């Protein structure tokens, strides 16, 4: 809804060039979404640590009370190395955070995919009957199993966070270009044939698609234009997306502007 409102303002022909530029600058100064790295490295990691500490205290209290101590399950729990559980969890959080150090979305997404594959392989190993049986008899094996189970439940979907943050920045990028295009149209009574015609007067430089590090898709369309990013699937769906259009596939992030009718005399 906010994106649609920004676009409506960008296409408002009643605004003066100065008003349009002031609004464009105000939109540029809006804060970005919280950094996904901070969400994972601080918020999610601390949630994991808090849960481990809570469970360690809870199990320790069972032993102090002396009740249900005959239970083999409780006795096994008392053998858990909670420092190892913490270490295992932190290792996965460290890898996830490091994946965001890459320069492009493609590189970050590839690194996160590798982490998810490695985690899936690790969890399948922990589900093997031999390991499960051993975990009831061996404190180290149980610590490893518990750490795996907890990270499987609590490690967020970093690829989704990456997509959300990139989509948000992509929306901001497209809105800024839309303002530049409208400014161009107001002065030339038509939209440019290519985005490069906006540089340097209307755009300092030609932005690239944040999902591919390649040129954004742009074409004039019956006096209007279609401007879009290929989205997270990195495929050109001709500006279509499942959440906005009546299609079964596609995740493009698009700006469609119809042909501008001549102003009434």
CORMO-V929032 format. One record per residue. N is the residue number from 1. PSI is psi in radians with two decimals (NA if undefined). Layout:
n=N psi=PSI
n=N psi=PSI
This chain:
n=1 psi=-0.76
n=2 psi=-0.70
n=3 psi=-0.77
n=4 psi=-0.66
n=5 psi=-0.73
n=6 psi=-0.71
n=7 psi=-0.67
n=8 psi=-0.69
n=9 psi=-0.69
n=10 psi=-0.56
n=11 psi=0.05
n=12 psi=1.96
n=13 psi=-0.13
n=14 psi=-0.23
n=15 psi=2.53
n=16 psi=2.83
n=17 psi=-0.68
n=18 psi=-0.73
n=19 psi=-0.72
n=20 psi=-0.70
n=21 psi=-0.67
n=22 psi=-0.75
n=23 psi=-0.71
n=24 psi=-0.75
n=25 psi=-0.66
n=26 psi=-0.69
n=27 psi=-0.62
n=28 psi=-0.53
n=29 psi=-0.05
n=30 psi=2.49
n=31 psi=2.66
n=32 psi=2.95
n=33 psi=2.73
n=34 psi=2.46
n=35 psi=2.21
n=36 psi=-0.58
n=37 psi=-0.73
n=38 psi=-0.69
n=39 psi=-0.68
n=40 psi=-0.84
n=41 psi=-0.53
n=42 psi=-1.12
n=43 psi=-1.01
n=44 psi=-0.69
n=45 psi=-0.76
n=46 psi=-0.57
n=47 psi=-0.72
n=48 psi=-0.85
n=49 psi=-0.73
n=50 psi=-0.71
n=51 psi=-0.70
n=52 psi=-0.77
n=53 psi=-0.75
n=54 psi=-0.81
n=55 psi=-0.68
n=56 psi=-0.73
n=57 psi=-0.68
n=58 psi=-0.81
n=59 psi=-0.70
n=60 psi=-0.64
n=61 psi=-0.63
n=62 psi=-0.68
n=63 psi=-0.64
n=64 psi=-0.63
n=65 psi=-0.44
n=66 psi=0.04
n=67 psi=2.51
n=68 psi=0.30
n=69 psi=-0.30
n=70 psi=-0.28
n=71 psi=2.25
n=72 psi=-0.57
n=73 psi=-0.76
n=74 psi=-0.71
n=75 psi=-0.70
n=76 psi=-0.70
n=77 psi=-0.62
n=78 psi=-0.21
n=79 psi=-0.07
n=80 psi=2.36
n=81 psi=1.70
n=82 psi=-0.48
n=83 psi=-0.62
n=84 psi=-0.68
n=85 psi=-0.77
n=86 psi=-0.77
n=87 psi=-0.74
n=88 psi=-0.77
n=89 psi=-0.80
n=90 psi=-0.55
n=91 psi=-0.74
n=92 psi=-0.67
n=93 psi=-0.70
n=94 psi=-0.78
n=95 psi=-0.71
n=96 psi=-0.78
n=97 psi=-0.74
n=98 psi=-0.52
n=99 psi=-0.44
n=100 psi=-0.03
n=101 psi=-0.25
n=102 psi=2.75
n=103 psi=-0.54
n=104 psi=2.80
n=105 psi=-0.75
n=106 psi=-0.77
n=107 psi=-0.75
n=108 psi=-0.79
n=109 psi=-0.70
n=110 psi=-0.73
n=111 psi=-0.72
n=112 psi=-0.61
n=113 psi=-0.71
n=114 psi=-0.72
n=115 psi=-0.77
n=116 psi=-0.69
n=117 psi=-0.73
n=118 psi=-0.68
n=119 psi=-0.72
n=120 psi=-0.74
n=121 psi=-0.73
n=122 psi=-0.77
n=123 psi=-0.63
n=124 psi=-0.67
n=125 psi=-0.69
n=126 psi=-0.38
n=127 psi=-0.11
n=128 psi=2.40
n=129 psi=-0.70
n=130 psi=-0.70
n=131 psi=-0.68
n=132 psi=-0.73
n=133 psi=-0.78
n=134 psi=-0.55
n=135 psi=-0.37
n=136 psi=-0.19
n=137 psi=-0.31
n=138 psi=2.19
n=139 psi=-0.65
n=140 psi=-0.79
n=141 psi=-0.69
n=142 psi=-0.66
n=143 psi=-0.73
n=144 psi=-0.75
n=145 psi=-0.79
n=146 psi=-0.75
n=147 psi=-0.71
n=148 psi=-0.78
n=149 psi=-0.73
n=150 psi=-0.72
n=151 psi=-0.56
n=152 psi=-0.61
n=153 psi=-0.57
n=154 psi=-0.37
n=155 psi=2.15
n=156 psi=3.06
n=157 psi=1.59
n=158 psi=-0.49
n=159 psi=-0.60
n=160 psi=-0.74
n=161 psi=-0.71
n=162 psi=-0.77
n=163 psi=-0.78
n=164 psi=-0.83
n=165 psi=-0.70
n=166 psi=-0.69
n=167 psi=-0.76
n=168 psi=-0.82
n=169 psi=-0.57
n=170 psi=-0.73
n=171 psi=-0.81
n=172 psi=-0.71
n=173 psi=-0.80
n=174 psi=-0.67
n=175 psi=-0.74
n=176 psi=-0.72
n=177 psi=-0.64
n=178 psi=-0.70
n=179 psi=-0.74
n=180 psi=-0.72
n=181 psi=-0.70
n=182 psi=-0.63
n=183 psi=-0.73
n=184 psi=-0.78
n=185 psi=-0.65
n=186 psi=-0.55
n=187 psi=-0.46
n=188 psi=-0.10
n=189 psi=0.41
n=190 psi=2.80
n=191 psi=2.71
n=192 psi=2.76
n=193 psi=-0.56
n=194 psi=2.75
n=195 psi=-0.44
n=196 psi=-0.38
n=197 psi=-0.22
n=198 psi=-0.29
n=199 psi=2.33
n=200 psi=0.01
n=201 psi=-0.74
n=202 psi=-0.41
n=203 psi=2.37
n=204 psi=-0.64
n=205 psi=2.83
n=206 psi=1.99
n=207 psi=2.72
n=208 psi=2.79
n=209 psi=2.14
n=210 psi=-0.38
n=211 psi=-0.36
n=212 psi=-0.21
n=213 psi=0.45
n=214 psi=3.11
n=215 psi=2.49
n=216 psi=2.71
n=217 psi=2.28
n=218 psi=2.40
n=219 psi=2.53
n=220 psi=2.51
n=221 psi=1.74
n=222 psi=0.81
n=223 psi=-0.28
n=224 psi=-2.57
n=225 psi=2.83
n=226 psi=2.14
n=227 psi=2.21
n=228 psi=2.72
n=229 psi=2.65
n=230 psi=-0.14
n=231 psi=-3.02
n=232 psi=-0.48
n=233 psi=-0.12
n=234 psi=0.51
n=235 psi=2.48
n=236 psi=1.84
n=237 psi=0.42
n=238 psi=0.58
n=239 psi=0.11
n=240 psi=2.62
n=241 psi=2.60
n=242 psi=-0.52
n=243 psi=-0.20
n=244 psi=-0.51
n=245 psi=2.85
n=246 psi=1.19
n=247 psi=2.78
n=248 psi=-0.17
n=249 psi=2.69
n=250 psi=2.46
n=251 psi=0.52
n=252 psi=2.60
n=253 psi=1.95
n=254 psi=2.68
n=255 psi=2.08
n=256 psi=2.18
n=257 psi=2.12
n=258 psi=2.98
n=259 psi=2.38
n=260 psi=2.09
n=261 psi=2.57
n=262 psi=2.51
n=263 psi=2.54
n=264 psi=2.45
n=265 psi=NA
